[in-house]
Structures are given as C-alpha cells and as structure tokens.
Amino acid sequence: MPFTSVAIGKCACPVQVGQGHGRVVYDDLTNETRTWQKIWYVLYEPAMSVQYRFLTYFAVTAGFGYRLVFRTSESLGEQLTAPIYMLGLRVFTGICGAT
C-alpha cells in the first residue's frame, strides 16, 4: 500500500516474508552428482520502491531493500543475506481499474 501518492508517482514500502530450502549439489571426481547438505530457512525482505508514470499507460519503477535470511539449521557455507535491487517497467491496460 503506497504511503505517498501523486498524479505521476508513487512511493511504497513492500515487505516479503517467506520460507524455503537450499542445498549444495556438486559432481565428484567420478562424475556422480552428490548432495552435500540441505537446510531450511526463513527470509524477510523489507524494501522501498518508487514509481514514475508516463505516457498514460507506462511507468518505470526502481527500488532497493535488504534480504535477511534466518537459517533453521546449519549453514550452506554461502552468504544468503544481501542487498536487493529492483528495476522495472509497468504497463497499465485499464483492466481491473489500475491507477
């Protein structure tokens, strides 16, 4: 939900929460595929995005945020917590009354 809205622009703070699993898969010296470790994790992604609308049917969006990963078991040996960047182009068709 946007907290600021003007005729040609919007600013929003989207938040995503999710869960998933990760694993390390590799080929050993005998070319057999091996799975080393599996973990479950929970992630939280707060972000901030802006949208600039132009030519009635188009808008360009940009944003940044940070992905925080909370592991529920041991580590994979990879850093999953990281900054995120967003860039996009939206097309408004008039269907569903989008503004």
C-alpha positions, 0 to 999 in steps of 0.5 A: 500500500503506497504511503505517498501518492501523486498524479505521476508517482508513487512511493511504497514500502513492500515487505516479503516474508517467506520460507524455503530450502537450499542445498549444495549439489556438486559432481565428484571426481567420478562424475556422480552428482552428490548432495552435500547438505540441505537446510531450511530457512526463513527470509524477510525482505523489507524494501522501498520502491518508487514509481514514475508514470508516463505516457498514460499507460507506462511507468518505470519503477526502481527500488532497493531493500535488504534480504535477511535470511534466518537459517533453521539449521546449519549453514550452506557455507554461502552468504544468503543475506544481501542487498536487493535491487529492483528495476522495472517497467509497468504497463497499465491496460485499464483492466481491473481499474489500475491507477 
